Amino acid sequence: MPVRNQPSLFLNLSMNKEFQKIVDLALDEDLGSGDVSASLLADKQISATIICRESAVICGIEFAQATFDSLDKEIEISWQVKDGDLVEPSQILAILSGSSRSIISGERTALNFLQTLSAVATQTKLMVDKIAHTKAKLLDTRKTLPGLRLAQKYAVKCGGGVNHRLGLYDCVMLKENHIMASGSITNAVKKAKEQFPKLDLIVEVETLDQLEEVLTLDGVTRVLCDNFSHKKLLQAVQMASGKLPLEASGNIDLDTLVTAAETGVDFISTGSITKNIKAVDLSLRFS
């Protein structure tokens, strides 16, 4: 089943070339030919703190650390928290010491990573907590910021969510256009199992009749019920009971989440935890 439960998508981050590439691109975007404002400063050894201004689940420490390491390996950072920690307003996240120019040049890039990934983790935890009384697991989607998919999916894990497929390559997912082009769900499933027998297979359905067809087929991993009404979702759960796991998706937000989860579905997927986010309020201040 295409559900990733590993504690981190970024094991051995320092050895992950893709991870470092993301950091390098972010720094290049910000610094360009050089930080002209920082060049006006006397380059002194200073101390600074990163502070969180609101309640949040922290995520992105490795990215922030790599940002400063890439600029100046002499910067020392003492992290007071770890990814996945819930922090309170005005809590200190890190204490830095080193070159004033280097610290101020890396400030925005480091905070951009922290505020964005912490926002994902915080939103995920909020939604996970709301459905904790049900059996439904919260899944992310591919609706991520370009270049930050693995990072955002890692943040989802930090917030207590579960990862869906990583991309178009690690799972077959048959949606309405795939089915239409194939002529039927049965034809689409048959072709998928013939060509990619080792990959998990998810089939999206839009009606109960389509669900009924899928339930007669072999080789399907999970059924995604797209934009089902509450009544139809309840019927779908009864139909699929003991046969296939069900995933609810489509217009799932804080207002509809609990109602969907209480129908008895196994999974709920929503792009809101990676795209409808508000950056966590952080600041870096010289001591």
Helices and strands as residue ranges (DSSP letters): G 13-15, H 17-31, G 38-40, E 45-52, E 56-57, H 61-71, E 76-79, E 86-87, E 91-99, H 100-130, E 137-139, H 149-158, E 172-174, H 176-182, H 185-195, E 201-205, H 208-214, E 222-226, H 230-240, E 246-249, H 257-261, E 267-269, H 272-275, E 282-286
